[in-house]
């Protein structure tokens, strides 16, 4: 069945409402992000220049682990109550259903981290330009983290210790975006060309947007059938 734009928006709204009911999980990720990014400048005895150079890595690692905290529950609730099996049997496009869930999940768990980033960046003495580049890398990179995370969450759905397995698989996959984002911010601080790492990060996001919804849909079908 063809999924219209209104249907797609309704799916996103439904997922946002469901995520809001579990907003404590969102708060856990936000508090973790704030705690990690605020502790580093306090405990590291570094001069301003070195603190600036470390800022992107620290903030990105905090965002990465805050994202990992939320990913195990991405499909788990629908899997446990049978909703996921019904969705897979419906005539709706599973790829767009996956995209709706990923977008809603990013809005609830990724967007707050981006909005908090300028405040956290002040602790690292970043100037306005570097702060903007850091926020830009998170705008591009966090959807990539959620798309990759959705695929691995679908693969590990229903397995024992799925959260641990998900983290072990995802952390190596997160390394390339982490490197590109960090290099972009360092280039901004050192007044070098920032666009090569940003374009590489954008290319990874474009590739993930093309492949991950399809692969995640296939992984969900495999996990649900395996559970049966």
C-alpha positions as CSV (number, residue, x, y, z in Angstrom):
1,X,0.0,0.0,0.0
2,X,1.3,3.5,-0.8
3,X,2.2,5.4,2.3
4,X,1.1,9.1,1.9
5,X,2.9,12.0,3.5
6,X,0.1,12.4,6.0
7,X,0.4,8.7,7.0
8,X,4.1,9.1,7.4
9,X,3.7,12.2,9.6
10,X,1.1,10.5,11.7
11,X,3.5,7.6,12.2
12,X,6.2,10.0,13.4
13,X,3.7,11.7,15.7
14,X,2.6,8.3,17.1
15,X,6.2,7.3,17.8
16,X,6.9,10.7,19.5
17,X,3.9,10.2,21.8
18,X,5.1,6.7,22.6
19,X,8.6,8.0,23.3
20,X,7.2,10.7,25.5
21,X,5.6,8.1,27.7
22,X,9.2,6.8,28.3
23,X,10.7,10.3,28.6
24,X,12.7,9.1,31.6
25,X,15.0,7.2,29.2
26,X,15.5,10.4,27.2
27,X,16.3,12.3,30.4
28,X,18.9,9.6,31.3
29,X,20.7,10.2,28.0
30,X,20.6,13.9,28.4
31,X,21.9,13.8,32.0
32,X,24.6,11.4,30.9
33,X,25.7,13.8,28.2
34,X,25.7,16.8,30.5
35,X,27.6,14.9,33.2
36,X,30.4,13.6,30.9
37,X,30.9,16.9,29.0
38,X,30.9,19.0,32.1
39,X,33.3,16.7,34.1
40,X,36.1,16.7,31.5
41,X,37.0,20.4,31.7
42,X,36.9,20.2,35.5
43,X,39.2,17.3,36.0
44,X,41.7,17.8,33.1
45,X,44.4,20.3,33.9
46,X,44.9,21.6,30.4
47,X,45.5,25.0,28.9
48,X,42.8,26.6,26.8
49,X,44.2,25.6,23.4
50,X,44.5,21.9,24.3
51,X,41.0,22.0,25.9
52,X,39.6,23.4,22.7
53,X,41.3,20.6,20.6
54,X,39.8,18.0,22.9
55,X,36.3,19.4,22.9
56,X,34.9,17.8,19.8
57,X,36.2,14.3,20.8
58,X,34.7,14.6,24.3
59,X,31.4,15.9,23.2
60,X,31.0,13.4,20.4
61,X,32.0,10.5,22.6
62,X,29.4,11.6,25.2
63,X,26.8,11.9,22.4
64,X,27.7,8.5,21.1
65,X,27.3,6.8,24.5
66,X,24.1,8.7,25.3
67,X,22.8,7.4,22.0
68,X,23.8,3.9,22.9
69,X,21.8,4.1,26.1
70,X,18.5,4.6,24.1
71,X,19.0,2.3,21.2
72,X,18.2,-1.1,22.8
73,X,14.6,0.0,23.4
74,X,14.1,1.3,19.8
75,X,12.1,-1.8,18.6
76,X,12.0,-3.8,21.9
77,X,8.6,-2.5,23.1
78,X,6.9,-3.2,19.8
79,X,8.5,-6.6,19.6
80,X,7.4,-7.6,23.1
81,X,3.7,-6.6,22.7
82,X,3.3,-8.0,19.2
83,X,2.9,-4.6,17.4
84,X,6.0,-5.2,15.3
85,X,4.7,-8.5,14.0
86,X,1.5,-6.8,13.0
87,X,3.3,-4.0,11.3
88,X,5.4,-6.5,9.3
89,X,2.3,-8.3,8.2
90,X,0.6,-5.0,7.1
91,X,0.7,-3.8,3.5
92,X,2.5,-0.6,4.6
93,X,6.1,-0.1,3.5
94,X,8.4,-1.4,6.2
95,X,11.2,0.9,5.0
96,X,9.1,4.0,5.7
97,X,7.9,2.6,9.0
98,X,11.6,2.2,10.0
99,X,12.3,5.8,8.9
100,X,9.4,7.1,10.9
101,X,10.6,5.3,14.0
102,X,14.2,6.5,13.5
103,X,13.2,10.1,12.9
104,X,11.0,10.1,16.0
105,X,13.7,8.5,18.0
106,X,16.3,11.1,16.8
107,X,13.9,14.0,17.6
108,X,13.5,12.7,21.2
109,X,17.1,11.5,21.9
110,X,19.4,13.2,19.3
111,X,17.9,16.7,19.0
112,X,18.2,17.6,22.7
113,X,22.0,16.8,22.6
114,X,22.4,19.1,19.6
115,X,20.5,21.9,21.4
116,X,22.7,21.4,24.5
117,X,26.0,21.4,22.6
118,X,26.6,25.2,22.5
119,X,26.2,25.4,26.3
120,X,28.6,22.5,26.8
121,X,31.1,23.9,24.2
122,X,31.4,27.1,26.3
123,X,33.1,24.9,29.0
124,X,35.8,24.1,26.5
125,X,36.3,27.8,25.5
126,X,35.3,27.3,21.9
127,X,34.7,30.4,19.8
128,X,31.5,31.0,17.9
129,X,32.8,29.5,14.6
130,X,34.1,26.3,16.1
131,X,31.0,26.0,18.1
132,X,28.9,26.3,14.9
133,X,31.0,23.6,13.2
134,X,30.7,21.3,16.1
135,X,26.9,21.7,16.1
136,X,26.9,21.1,12.4
137,X,28.8,17.9,12.7
138,X,26.2,16.7,15.3
139,X,23.3,17.7,13.0
140,X,24.8,15.5,10.3
141,X,26.3,12.8,12.4
142,X,23.6,12.0,15.0
143,X,21.1,10.9,12.4
144,X,23.8,8.6,11.0
145,X,24.3,7.1,14.5
146,X,20.6,6.5,14.9
147,X,20.3,4.9,11.4
148,X,23.3,2.5,12.1
149,X,21.9,1.9,15.6
150,X,18.5,1.0,14.3
151,X,20.0,-1.6,11.9
152,X,22.0,-3.3,14.7
153,X,19.1,-3.0,17.1
154,X,17.0,-4.9,14.6
155,X,19.6,-7.6,14.1
156,X,20.0,-8.2,17.9
157,X,16.3,-7.9,18.6
158,X,15.1,-10.6,21.0
159,X,18.6,-11.9,21.8
160,X,19.9,-12.2,25.4
161,X,22.2,-9.5,26.4
162,X,21.2,-7.6,23.3
163,X,22.3,-4.3,24.7
164,X,25.9,-5.4,25.3
165,X,26.1,-7.0,21.9
166,X,24.6,-3.9,20.2
167,X,27.3,-1.8,21.9
168,X,30.1,-4.1,20.8
169,X,29.0,-4.0,17.2
170,X,28.2,-0.4,17.0
171,X,31.2,1.2,18.6
172,X,33.6,0.2,15.7
173,X,31.0,1.5,13.2
174,X,30.8,4.8,15.0
175,X,34.6,5.4,14.7
176,X,34.6,6.9,11.1
177,X,31.9,9.6,11.8
178,X,33.7,10.3,15.1
179,X,37.0,10.9,13.3
180,X,35.5,13.1,10.5
181,X,33.5,15.2,13.0
182,X,36.6,15.7,15.3
183,X,38.8,16.6,12.3
184,X,36.3,19.2,11.2
185,X,36.2,21.0,14.5
186,X,40.0,20.8,14.9
187,X,40.3,22.3,11.4
188,X,38.0,25.1,12.4
189,X,40.1,25.8,15.5
190,X,43.3,25.8,13.5
191,X,41.8,27.9,10.6
192,X,42.2,25.0,8.1
193,X,39.8,23.7,5.5
194,X,36.8,22.2,7.3
195,X,34.8,21.0,4.3
196,X,36.6,17.8,3.4
197,X,35.7,16.0,6.7
198,X,32.2,17.5,6.7
199,X,31.6,16.3,3.1
200,X,32.8,12.8,4.1
201,X,30.5,12.8,7.0
202,X,27.6,14.0,4.8
203,X,28.5,11.2,2.3
204,X,28.2,8.6,5.1
205,X,24.8,10.0,6.1
206,X,23.6,9.9,2.5
207,X,24.7,6.3,2.2
208,X,23.0,5.4,5.4
209,X,19.8,7.1,4.4
210,X,19.9,5.0,1.2
211,X,20.7,1.6,2.6
212,X,19.8,1.4,6.3
213,X,16.0,1.6,6.1
214,X,16.0,-1.3,3.7
215,X,18.5,-3.3,5.6
216,X,16.8,-2.6,8.9
217,X,13.5,-3.8,7.5
218,X,15.1,-7.0,6.4
219,X,16.7,-7.5,9.8
220,X,13.4,-6.9,11.5
221,X,11.8,-9.6,9.4
222,X,14.6,-12.0,10.2
223,X,14.5,-11.3,14.0
224,X,10.7,-11.7,14.2
225,X,10.7,-14.9,12.2
226,X,13.6,-16.3,14.2
227,X,11.7,-15.6,17.4
228,X,8.8,-17.6,16.1
